[in-house]
Amino acid sequence: MRPTRYPPELRRKALDLLADGEPVKRVAVALGLSDQTIYQWRRRHLPHLSRGAQPSTGTDLRAARRRIAELESELAALRRATDLLRDVVSPKGDSRQCT
């Protein structure tokens, strides 16, 4: 028996839905395909999803880069403050006795 050929548009739609995070079962029901067909397409065309990783979007990446820049800026400010405070002498003098 020869495997059924599906139109490329149908495959693309299924893969797009998977890439958007839709579960295989829901995609299969929505498009009238078998789960196994969807799993095969996913394994063949979206290997990063087959390993269980979620796709990242450009928006996620931009937000992550923005947050990294904020954290680096905060870290630089803390390092400058630490350097400045390291040289500061207590206004009361050193009250600890040397032993």
VENJO-V467695 format. One record per backbone hydrogen bond with DSSP energy under -1.0 kcal/mol. CO is the residue of the C=O (numbers start at 1). NH is the residue of the N-H. Records with the same first field share a line. If there is no record, write none. Layout:
# VENJO-V467695
CO=NH, NH
This chain:
# VENJO-V467695
7=11
8=12
9=13
10=14
11=15
12=16
13=17
14=18
15=19
16=20
17=22
18=21
23=27
24=28
25=29
26=30
27=31
28=33
34=38
35=39
36=40
37=41
38=42
39=43
40=44
41=45
42=46
46=49, 50
47=51
48=53
49=52
57=61
58=62
59=63
60=64
61=65
62=66
63=67
64=68
65=69
66=70
67=71
68=72
69=73
70=74
71=75
72=76
73=77
74=78
75=79
76=80
77=81
78=82
79=83
80=84
81=85
82=86
90=93
